[in-house]
Amino acid sequence: MSKTRRVFKVIGAILAILGAVAMMMVPEYGFILIAALVGLTLMFKGIGYIFYYITHANHMVGGKRILLIGLLLFDAGVFASALADQAQAILVIYVVACHLIAAVLNIVRTVGNKRDGNPGWKIDLAQFFGNITLVALCLIFIKHVEIPVYIYCAGVIYTSILNIISSFRRTAIVYIQ
């Protein structure tokens, strides 16, 4: 990871922590903010993938997969944005599904990194336990308005701290001769 990318990763994590603290200040509007932020983030990521497909990936092997990922992310973003004014239970289930998928991906990365001898498996395992804890807490407190907002914001803060830690990790550079 380049130094510029590390700096942007730390700045993004700090902004995410500040945003989470701001949402914790007004939990009654937290669901609307979460739905809007998640929706916009997914839509912009999807547009980014689609733009990458149009400019570069359409000539690559497996380029159609990038287009598919972009369309799915954009569709999920539109769906999350549409849920902004719906019942909180639907949005909590959506957040739970996202954290459950992230937990599964974390455990797969943990097993792969552990098998390869990569020391980064510990951070992936910590993220797995954090995501599983958030899933359980969101499902337990699904009826309360403020508690899932606090849980989601705690998850954002936790992930941001792990991103800051991982940005200061040394990375190996492999030179092919």
C-alpha positions in Angstrom: 0.0 0.0 0.0 1.4 3.4 -1.0 1.9 6.2 1.5 -0.8 8.3 -0.2 -3.3 5.4 0.1 -2.4 5.0 3.8 -3.0 8.7 4.5 -6.4 8.6 2.7 -7.4 5.4 4.6 -6.6 7.1 7.9 -8.4 10.3 6.9 -11.5 8.3 5.8 -11.5 6.3 9.0 -11.3 9.5 11.1 -14.2 11.0 9.1 -16.2 7.8 9.6 -15.6 8.0 13.4 -16.7 11.6 13.5 -19.8 10.7 11.4 -20.7 7.9 13.8 -20.3 10.1 16.8 -22.6 12.7 15.1 -25.2 10.0 14.5 -25.0 8.9 18.1 -25.9 12.5 19.1 -29.3 12.3 17.2 -30.3 8.6 17.3 -33.9 9.4 16.3 -32.7 10.5 12.9 -30.0 7.8 12.8 -32.0 5.3 10.7 -32.6 7.9 8.0 -29.0 8.9 8.0 -27.8 5.3 7.9 -30.1 4.4 5.1 -29.1 7.5 3.1 -25.3 7.0 3.7 -25.4 3.2 3.0 -27.5 3.8 -0.1 -25.3 6.6 -1.5 -22.1 4.7 -0.7 -23.4 1.6 -2.5 -24.6 3.6 -5.5 -21.3 5.4 -5.9 -19.3 2.2 -5.6 -21.6 0.6 -8.2 -21.1 3.6 -10.5 -17.4 3.3 -10.0 -17.4 -0.3 -11.0 -19.5 0.4 -14.0 -17.3 3.2 -15.1 -14.2 1.0 -14.6 -15.9 -1.6 -16.8 -16.7 0.9 -19.5 -13.2 2.4 -19.6 -10.9 -0.7 -18.9 -12.5 -3.9 -17.9 -14.6 -4.6 -21.0 -11.3 -5.7 -22.7 -10.2 -7.9 -19.8 -10.8 -11.5 -19.1 -13.5 -11.6 -16.5 -14.6 -8.0 -17.2 -18.2 -8.9 -17.3 -17.9 -9.9 -13.6 -16.9 -6.3 -12.8 -20.0 -5.1 -14.6 -22.2 -7.5 -12.7 -20.7 -6.4 -9.4 -21.3 -2.8 -10.3 -24.9 -3.4 -11.2 -25.5 -5.3 -8.0 -24.0 -2.6 -5.9 -25.9 0.1 -7.6 -29.1 -1.8 -7.2 -28.5 -2.5 -3.5 -27.8 1.3 -3.1 -31.1 2.2 -4.7 -32.9 -0.3 -2.5 -31.2 1.0 0.7 -32.1 4.6 -0.3 -35.7 3.6 -0.9 -35.8 2.2 2.7 -35.0 5.5 4.2 -38.6 6.3 5.1 -39.7 2.7 5.8 -40.1 0.9 9.1 -36.9 0.5 11.2 -37.2 -3.3 11.3 -36.6 -3.6 7.6 -33.6 -1.4 7.7 -32.2 -3.3 10.7 -32.6 -6.6 8.8 -30.8 -5.0 5.9 -27.9 -3.9 8.1 -27.8 -7.3 9.8 -27.6 -9.0 6.3 -24.7 -6.7 5.4 -22.8 -7.5 8.6 -23.5 -11.2 8.2 -22.1 -11.2 4.7 -19.1 -9.3 6.0 -18.6 -11.8 8.8 -18.6 -14.7 6.4 -16.1 -12.9 4.1 -13.9 -12.2 7.2 -13.8 -15.8 8.3 -13.0 -17.0 4.7 -10.1 -14.4 4.6 -9.0 -15.5 8.1 -8.7 -19.2 7.1 -6.9 -18.3 3.9 -4.4 -16.0 5.5 -3.8 -18.4 8.4 -3.1 -21.2 5.9 -0.7 -19.0 3.9 1.1 -17.9 7.0 0.1 -14.2 6.7 0.0 -12.4 10.0 -3.0 -10.3 8.9 -5.4 -13.2 9.9 -5.7 -11.7 13.4 -7.3 -8.5 12.2 -9.7 -10.5 9.9 -10.6 -12.7 12.9 -11.2 -9.6 15.1 -13.5 -8.2 12.4 -15.4 -11.5 12.2 -16.1 -11.4 15.9 -17.1 -7.8 15.7 -19.5 -8.4 12.8 -21.1 -11.4 14.5 -21.5 -9.4 17.7 -23.2 -6.6 15.8 -25.6 -9.1 14.1 -26.6 -10.6 17.5 -27.1 -7.3 19.2 -29.1 -5.8 16.3 -31.4 -8.8 16.4 -31.8 -8.7 20.1 -32.7 -5.0 20.2 -34.7 -4.8 17.0 -37.7 -3.2 18.7 -35.9 -0.2 20.2 -35.2 2.8 18.0 -31.9 4.1 19.6 -30.1 0.8 20.4 -29.6 -0.4 16.8 -28.3 3.1 15.8 -25.8 3.0 18.7 -24.8 -0.6 17.7 -24.3 0.4 14.1 -22.3 3.5 15.1 -20.2 1.3 17.4 -19.5 -1.0 14.5 -18.5 1.9 12.3 -16.1 3.1 15.0 -14.7 -0.4 15.5 -14.1 -0.9 11.8 -12.5 2.5 11.4 -10.1 1.8 14.3 -9.2 -1.5 12.6 -8.7 0.3 9.3 -6.3 2.8 11.0 -4.4 -0.1 12.6 -4.1 -1.9 9.3 -3.0 1.2 7.4 0.1 1.3 9.7 1.0 -2.4 9.1 4.0 -3.2 7.0 3.3 -4.8 3.7 5.5 -7.1 1.8 6.6 -6.1 -1.7 7.2 -9.1 -4.0 9.5 -8.5 -6.9 9.2 -10.9 -9.8 12.5 -11.4 -11.7 
